[in-house]
Amino acid sequence: MMTRLQRAWIGACALALAGVAWAQQATVNAICSTDQSWCELAAREFQAATGVRVLQSHKATGESLAQIRAEAANPKTDLWWGGTGDPFLQAAEQGLLAPYRPAYLNDLHLWAVRQYAMSGNMVGGFYTSAIGFGWNEDVLRKKKLTPPKCWADLADPKYKGEIETSHPGSSGTGYTILAGVVQLMGEDAAFDYLKKLHRNTTQYTRSGQAQAKNVAKGEVAIGLSFIFGFESERQQGFTMVKSAAPCEGTSYEVGGIALIKGARNRDAAVKYYDWLMSPAGQSVGARANSLQVPANKTFKADARIPLIDDVRLIKYDFEKYGKAAERRRLIERWEKEVNSLPR
């Protein structure tokens, strides 16, 4: 006859073994839209810590939204994380995401919590960072050009062929720039400005993560993207890379994280989600040289992360510019009035 204590011990062991077996069999299918180094390191560390297998692709936010929309009738993705928040809000509006309100909201900054409230708990705030300029001092010096300080500077004809940015249709960074300039200047004035900027632009890349590396390599003199990317390159030894926020004010992102509606592996997806929002998951970014401000406030963030306390931020209307119809309308106008012009 087994004692009650022995039966309890055997039951506990059985539960533990069942948990291990679940983890070994569990799989989560994810899309990551932040820097690839962060995506890869997070997947490796989560898998090592939990035994849950991570099948993860890296895509720009616009491309991710298109894929999730295309899969709506038969979702193949369980979790989407990283990248600018506007496409996440558009996915929520279109009914592509599942609500999830974590128990640890008090561990998060208010700007992260607001994303839950705005989206009916379908989108969380994952990190934040501001749009700015980055430039290669060596390249500018050789061309006898001064660094830009303001949005107005970038429209100067002296910068013709010297600026690179990203496409607002495929890149969340590009859309954050477009929507931000519209809010800062007013729509018609913004499009007049963007036409001038277009004449100085070499190319619109698919992803907003390209500019910092291309500036660091000297392939382009000036990049327009999130400031943290340029700062990351500088801290990795490319000391000729400098960055600044526009003097007039600038837009910013609240990166997103969301569960996909109809996910096949919801339990594993929730486990990955919670780990990514924990100090362990949030600290991966800086260790992967991706220097956004983390949403979790319960740990000491890496000192290399450029804070946005002194950046002149616009009052970004996430609710309006996170709507799918507004995004589509602005991108269509940009394609027609800006991108169609010769350079």
Secondary structure per residue as TSV (DSSP state, phi and psi in degrees):
chain	resnum	aa	ss	phi	psi
A	1	M	-	360.0	125.9
A	2	M	-	-80.6	143.6
A	3	T	-	-75.4	163.5
A	4	R	H	-59.7	-38.4
A	5	L	H	-64.0	-41.2
A	6	Q	H	-64.9	-40.4
A	7	R	H	-64.6	-40.9
A	8	A	H	-63.9	-40.2
A	9	W	H	-66.0	-40.9
A	10	I	H	-64.7	-40.2
A	11	G	H	-63.1	-41.7
A	12	A	H	-64.4	-41.5
A	13	C	H	-62.6	-40.9
A	14	A	H	-62.7	-42.4
A	15	L	H	-64.0	-42.1
A	16	A	H	-62.7	-44.0
A	17	L	H	-64.9	-36.8
A	18	A	H	-63.6	-38.9
A	19	G	H	-64.8	-41.8
A	20	V	H	-63.8	-43.1
A	21	A	H	-63.3	-40.4
A	22	W	H	-61.3	-46.5
A	23	A	H	-61.6	-40.2
A	24	Q	H	-67.7	-29.0
A	25	Q	H	-91.5	-22.0
A	26	A	-	-71.2	146.1
A	27	T	E	-136.8	143.2
A	28	V	E	-125.1	131.6
A	29	N	E	-100.8	117.4
A	30	A	E	-127.4	154.7
A	31	I	E	-117.2	131.1
A	32	C	E	-116.4	130.5
A	33	S	-	-116.9	9.7
A	34	T	S	-93.7	-166.7
A	35	D	-	-56.6	138.0
A	36	Q	H	-60.1	-34.7
A	37	S	H	-61.3	-39.4
A	38	W	H	-68.6	-44.7
A	39	C	H	-54.2	-49.8
A	40	E	H	-69.4	-43.5
A	41	L	H	-67.1	-39.8
A	42	A	H	-62.2	-45.1
A	43	A	H	-61.0	-43.5
A	44	R	H	-63.9	-45.6
A	45	E	H	-71.8	-38.0
A	46	F	H	-65.0	-43.0
A	47	Q	H	-63.6	-40.3
A	48	A	H	-67.5	-35.4
A	49	A	H	-77.9	-29.8
A	50	T	H	-118.2	-20.3
A	51	G	-	82.4	-4.3
A	52	V	-	-75.8	128.7
A	53	R	E	-77.0	131.2
A	54	V	E	-110.3	117.7
A	55	L	E	-106.5	109.9
A	56	Q	E	-135.3	135.1
A	57	S	E	-112.0	158.1
A	58	H	E	-114.0	118.3
A	59	K	-	-142.7	150.9
A	60	A	-	-62.8	157.2
A	61	T	H	-63.5	-39.0
A	62	G	H	-62.7	-41.6
A	63	E	H	-68.2	-37.1
A	64	S	H	-63.3	-45.1
A	65	L	H	-60.1	-42.4
A	66	A	H	-62.2	-40.9
A	67	Q	H	-66.8	-45.3
A	68	I	H	-65.0	-37.1
A	69	R	H	-65.1	-42.4
A	70	A	H	-66.6	-28.3
A	71	E	T	-90.4	3.1
A	72	A	T	-52.6	-40.3
A	73	A	T	-74.5	-21.1
A	74	N	S	-149.7	74.7
A	75	P	-	-60.2	132.4
A	76	K	-	-107.9	-12.5
A	77	T	-	-103.0	140.5
A	78	D	-	-103.3	-35.8
A	79	L	E	-143.8	140.3
A	80	W	E	-126.7	129.0
A	81	W	E	-146.4	151.8
A	82	G	S	80.6	158.7
A	83	G	S	92.1	164.5
A	84	T	-	-60.4	148.4
A	85	G	H	-77.9	-23.3
A	86	D	H	-55.7	-48.3
A	87	P	H	-62.0	-31.6
A	88	F	H	-63.8	-44.5
A	89	L	H	-63.9	-35.2
A	90	Q	H	-67.3	-38.8
A	91	A	H	-64.3	-38.3
A	92	A	H	-63.5	-44.4
A	93	E	H	-60.1	-35.1
A	94	Q	T	-87.0	6.1
A	95	G	T	74.3	26.3
A	96	L	-	-94.5	-9.1
A	97	L	E	-116.0	160.5
A	98	A	E	-107.4	139.7
A	99	P	-	-69.1	144.5
A	100	Y	-	-157.4	119.6
A	101	R	-	-115.4	103.4
A	102	P	-	-64.7	154.6
A	103	A	T	-75.9	-12.8
A	104	Y	T	-102.8	28.4
A	105	L	G	-56.8	-32.5
A	106	N	G	-67.1	-13.8
A	107	D	G	-83.0	-6.9
A	108	L	B	-107.0	153.1
A	109	H	-	-64.5	154.5
A	110	L	H	-60.2	-36.0
A	111	W	H	-65.4	-26.6
A	112	A	H	-77.5	-41.3
A	113	V	H	-65.1	-35.3
A	114	R	H	-59.8	-31.0
A	115	Q	H	-64.6	-36.6
A	116	Y	H	-63.1	-47.3
A	117	A	H	-63.2	-39.2
A	118	M	H	-70.4	-27.5
A	119	S	T	-110.5	13.3
A	120	G	T	63.6	36.0
A	121	N	T	68.1	18.1
A	122	M	S	-92.0	-19.7
A	123	V	-	-130.0	129.8
A	124	G	E	-102.8	156.1
A	125	G	E	-86.7	122.5
A	126	F	E	-99.9	-38.5
A	127	Y	E	-163.5	176.1
A	128	T	E	-141.4	156.8
A	129	S	E	-168.9	161.9
A	130	A	E	-111.5	149.8
A	131	I	E	-75.0	140.9
A	132	G	E	-161.4	-167.5
A	133	F	E	-107.7	148.8
A	134	G	E	-130.1	146.5
A	135	W	E	-145.0	158.3
A	136	N	E	-101.5	110.6
A	137	E	H	-62.0	-35.3
A	138	D	H	-64.9	-43.5
A	139	V	H	-66.1	-44.8
A	140	L	H	-63.0	-39.5
A	141	R	H	-63.5	-43.1
A	142	K	H	-63.5	-32.4
A	143	K	T	-95.1	5.3
A	144	K	T	55.4	45.7
A	145	L	-	-115.1	146.1
A	146	T	-	-93.5	152.7
A	147	P	-	-67.9	148.2
A	148	P	-	-75.1	148.7
A	149	K	-	-118.8	-23.5
A	150	C	S	-136.3	163.2
A	151	W	H	-55.6	-42.1
A	152	A	H	-58.0	-35.2
A	153	D	H	-60.5	-37.6
A	154	L	H	-65.6	-19.0
A	155	A	T	-86.1	-4.7
A	156	D	S	-65.6	129.9
A	157	P	G	-57.1	-18.9
A	158	K	G	-64.8	-18.2
A	159	Y	G	-95.6	14.6
A	160	K	T	-58.1	126.6
A	161	G	T	76.5	11.2
A	162	E	-	-112.4	-2.1
A	163	I	E	-117.7	137.8
A	164	E	E	-126.4	139.1
A	165	T	E	-144.9	-167.4
A	166	S	E	-118.6	161.1
A	167	H	-	-80.5	125.4
A	168	P	T	-67.5	-16.9
A	169	G	T	-77.2	-35.8
A	170	S	T	-103.4	-22.1
A	171	S	-	-113.4	127.7
A	172	G	H	-64.6	-33.7
A	173	T	H	-61.0	-46.9
A	174	G	H	-60.6	-39.3
A	175	Y	H	-70.8	-36.4
A	176	T	H	-62.3	-37.5
A	177	I	H	-65.6	-49.3
A	178	L	H	-59.7	-52.5
A	179	A	H	-64.9	-33.4
A	180	G	H	-68.5	-44.4
A	181	V	H	-63.8	-39.2
A	182	V	H	-60.3	-44.1
A	183	Q	H	-70.7	-33.2
A	184	L	H	-73.5	-42.6
A	185	M	H	-104.5	-17.5
A	186	G	-	92.3	146.3
A	187	E	H	-63.4	-50.2
A	188	D	H	-64.6	-43.7
A	189	A	H	-63.7	-36.1
A	190	A	H	-64.6	-41.6
A	191	F	H	-70.3	-33.1
A	192	D	H	-62.2	-42.4
A	193	Y	H	-65.0	-44.4
A	194	L	H	-64.0	-29.8
A	195	K	H	-65.1	-39.7
A	196	K	H	-69.0	-41.4
A	197	L	H	-63.0	-36.4
A	198	H	H	-58.0	-38.2
A	199	R	H	-65.9	-22.8
A	200	N	H	-98.1	-3.5
A	201	T	E	-90.5	132.4
A	202	T	E	-78.3	-44.5
A	203	Q	E	-161.2	159.4
A	204	Y	E	-110.5	108.4
A	205	T	E	-78.3	160.5
A	206	R	S	-66.8	-34.0
A	207	S	S	-120.3	146.9
A	208	G	T	-80.3	2.2
A	209	Q	T	-88.9	-3.2
A	210	A	H	-81.8	-29.9
A	211	Q	H	-61.4	-45.2
A	212	A	H	-61.6	-43.8
A	213	K	H	-68.5	-38.1
A	214	N	H	-69.0	-34.9
A	215	V	H	-66.8	-44.2
A	216	A	H	-61.2	-37.9
A	217	K	T	-78.9	-6.8
A	218	G	T	78.7	14.6
A	219	E	S	-76.4	-19.5
A	220	V	-	-148.0	149.3
A	221	A	S	-77.5	-41.7
A	222	I	E	-131.8	135.6
A	223	G	E	-120.6	148.2
A	224	L	E	-119.0	112.0
A	225	S	E	-167.0	-160.0
A	226	F	E	-79.4	139.0
A	227	I	H	-59.7	-36.5
A	228	F	H	-58.8	-31.8
A	229	G	H	-65.0	-42.7
A	230	F	H	-68.1	-39.8
A	231	E	H	-64.3	-36.7
A	232	S	H	-62.3	-44.0
A	233	E	H	-63.0	-41.5
A	234	R	H	-60.3	-43.6
A	235	Q	H	-73.7	-15.6
A	236	Q	T	-89.5	9.5
A	237	G	T	113.6	-7.5
A	238	F	-	-88.1	73.6
A	239	T	T	-69.1	-12.3
A	240	M	T	-77.4	-9.1
A	241	V	E	-85.6	124.4
A	242	K	E	-124.0	162.2
A	243	S	E	-148.7	160.6
A	244	A	E	-160.8	159.0
A	245	A	-	-93.2	144.9
A	246	P	-	-60.2	139.8
A	247	C	T	-64.2	-29.1
A	248	E	T	-77.0	-18.3
A	249	G	-	122.6	162.7
A	250	T	B	-152.7	163.5
A	251	S	-	-87.5	170.4
A	252	Y	E	-148.2	167.2
A	253	E	E	-114.9	153.7
A	254	V	E	-119.6	103.3
A	255	G	E	-59.3	150.4
A	256	G	E	-106.3	162.3
A	257	I	E	-149.9	136.9
A	258	A	E	-158.3	148.8
A	259	L	E	-88.5	142.5
A	260	I	E	-87.4	136.1
A	261	K	T	-63.1	131.2
A	262	G	T	79.6	16.7
A	263	A	-	-56.7	136.7
A	264	R	T	-76.5	-24.6
A	265	N	T	-123.9	55.7
A	266	R	H	-61.0	-43.5
A	267	D	H	-59.5	-44.9
A	268	A	H	-67.7	-35.6
A	269	A	H	-66.1	-41.9
A	270	V	H	-62.9	-39.4
A	271	K	H	-63.2	-43.1
A	272	Y	H	-67.2	-44.1
A	273	Y	H	-54.2	-53.1
A	274	D	H	-63.2	-37.5
A	275	W	H	-66.6	-42.1
A	276	L	H	-62.3	-31.7
A	277	M	H	-87.3	-8.5
A	278	S	S	-80.5	164.8
A	279	P	H	-52.8	-37.8
A	280	A	H	-61.7	-47.1
A	281	G	H	-73.0	-39.5
A	282	Q	H	-67.9	-32.0
A	283	S	T	-74.2	-14.3
A	284	V	H	-61.4	-36.6
A	285	G	H	-52.9	-55.8
A	286	A	H	-64.6	-35.9
A	287	R	H	-66.8	-22.8
A	288	A	T	-95.6	13.3
A	289	N	T	61.4	33.4
A	290	S	-	-112.8	105.6
A	291	L	-	-104.5	47.5
A	292	Q	-	-79.1	158.2
A	293	V	E	-76.4	120.0
A	294	P	E	-73.2	153.0
A	295	A	S	-75.3	-32.6
A	296	N	B	-78.2	125.1
A	297	K	-	-101.8	7.0
A	298	T	S	-90.8	4.3
A	299	F	S	-135.0	163.0
A	300	K	-	-81.5	113.0
A	301	A	-	-70.9	155.5
A	302	D	-	-56.3	133.2
A	303	A	T	-66.7	-16.1
A	304	R	T	-78.1	-14.5
A	305	I	S	-67.1	124.6
A	306	P	-	-73.1	118.2
A	307	L	-	-75.1	158.3
A	308	I	-	-110.8	15.3
A	309	D	T	-59.7	-35.8
A	310	D	T	-98.3	3.5
A	311	V	S	-83.4	137.4
A	312	R	-	-81.3	95.6
A	313	L	B	-90.0	139.3
A	314	I	-	-74.7	164.3
A	315	K	-	-84.3	83.7
A	316	Y	-	-70.4	126.0
A	317	D	-	-90.8	85.9
A	318	F	H	-64.0	-33.5
A	319	E	H	-66.0	-45.7
A	320	K	H	-71.4	-50.5
A	321	Y	H	-84.5	-3.0
A	322	G	T	-89.6	-1.4
A	323	K	S	-78.7	139.0
A	324	A	H	-61.3	-40.9
A	325	A	H	-65.7	-38.7
A	326	E	H	-68.9	-41.9
A	327	R	H	-60.4	-47.0
A	328	R	H	-61.8	-42.6
A	329	R	H	-63.9	-44.7
A	330	L	H	-66.9	-41.5
A	331	I	H	-67.0	-40.5
A	332	E	H	-62.1	-41.5
A	333	R	H	-66.0	-40.6
A	334	W	H	-62.3	-43.4
A	335	E	I	-60.5	-43.8
A	336	K	I	-73.1	-43.0
A	337	E	I	-99.7	-20.0
A	338	V	I	-116.3	-60.9
A	339	N	I	-67.4	-20.4
A	340	S	T	-79.3	-12.3
A	341	L	S	-76.1	149.3
A	342	P	-	-70.9	159.9
A	343	R	-	-120.9	360.0
